[in-house]
Amino acid sequence: MTKIQELMAGAGDNLTVKRVYGEPYEKNGVTLIPAAAIRGGAGGGEGERGGDEGGMGGGFGMTARPVGAYQIKGDEVSWIPAADTTRVIILSEIVAIVALLVFRSILKSRRKKG
């Protein structure tokens, strides 16, 4: 197995179910199992220039963000989504900017008519 294949195999080992679902927490008869969205990628290459000169390189990246948790209470299982406040704030800012631009263009068009 080449070193690049070893790198790719190691990258695949990092993207497992254990990365998506965290360790369960239990308190007062309620169990929570946290869940995350995982994205990853890897790349690499190797080559030779003639003679003994050669080179290789590679890399791996992974991101994770919480998406929620499963709540187990007795025989009931329910999903509790995680609130991504950063995403909500950015979306609300974009909506506010668009609304202001639309309102401004409406006012400009009324001023030209009147």
C-alpha positions in Angstrom: 0.0 0.0 0.0 1.4 3.4 -1.0 1.6 6.3 1.4 -1.2 8.1 -0.4 -3.5 5.1 0.0 -2.6 5.0 3.7 -3.5 8.7 4.0 -6.8 8.1 2.3 -7.6 5.1 4.5 -6.8 7.2 7.6 -9.1 9.9 6.4 -11.9 7.4 5.9 -11.4 6.1 9.4 -12.0 9.6 10.8 -15.4 9.8 9.1 -17.2 7.3 11.3 -20.6 7.1 13.0 -18.9 7.9 16.3 -18.1 11.4 14.9 -21.7 11.9 14.0 -23.3 10.6 17.2 -21.8 11.6 20.4 -21.7 9.6 23.7 -25.2 9.4 25.3 -25.9 11.5 28.4 -28.3 10.2 30.9 -30.0 12.1 33.8 -33.2 11.5 35.7 -34.3 8.7 33.3 -33.8 10.8 30.2 -31.1 10.0 27.7 -29.8 12.4 25.1 -27.7 11.3 22.1 -26.1 14.4 20.4 -25.8 14.4 16.6 -23.6 16.4 14.2 -23.2 17.0 10.5 -19.8 15.9 9.4 -18.0 16.9 6.1 -14.6 15.8 5.1 -12.3 15.4 2.2 -8.8 14.3 1.4 -6.4 14.5 -1.5 -2.9 13.7 -2.4 -0.5 12.8 -5.1 3.0 11.6 -5.8 5.3 11.6 -8.7 8.8 11.1 -10.0 11.0 13.3 -12.2 13.4 10.7 -13.4 16.1 9.1 -11.4 15.5 8.9 -7.7 13.9 12.4 -7.5 10.3 12.2 -6.4 7.8 13.8 -4.2 4.5 13.3 -2.6 2.0 15.3 -0.6 -1.5 15.1 0.8 -4.0 16.6 3.1 -7.2 16.0 4.9 -9.8 18.4 6.2 -13.0 17.9 8.3 -15.7 20.1 9.6 -18.5 19.3 12.1 -21.5 21.2 13.3 -24.2 20.2 15.8 -27.6 19.5 14.3 -29.5 18.3 17.3 -30.0 15.4 19.7 -32.3 12.4 20.1 -34.1 12.4 23.4 -35.1 9.0 24.8 -37.7 9.2 27.6 -39.1 5.8 28.6 -40.3 4.3 25.3 -40.6 7.6 23.5 -37.8 8.9 21.1 -38.0 12.5 19.9 -35.7 14.7 17.9 -34.6 18.1 19.4 -33.0 20.3 16.7 -30.0 22.5 17.5 -30.5 26.2 17.1 -27.7 27.6 14.9 -27.9 31.2 16.1 -25.2 32.5 13.9 -27.1 31.3 10.8 -30.3 32.8 12.1 -28.6 36.2 12.7 -26.9 36.3 9.3 -30.2 35.4 7.5 -32.1 38.1 9.4 -29.5 40.7 8.5 -29.7 39.7 4.8 -33.5 40.0 4.9 -33.3 43.4 6.6 -30.9 44.7 4.0 -33.0 43.5 1.1 -36.1 45.0 2.8 -34.4 48.4 3.2 -33.2 48.4 -0.5 -36.7 47.6 -1.7 -38.3 50.2 0.5 -35.7 52.8 -0.7 -36.4 52.0 -4.4 -40.2 52.3 -3.8 -39.7 55.7 -2.1 -37.5 56.9 -5.0 -40.0 55.8 -7.6 -42.8 57.7 -5.8 -40.8 60.8 -5.5 -40.2 60.8 -9.3 -43.9 60.4 -10.0 -45.0 63.1 -7.6 
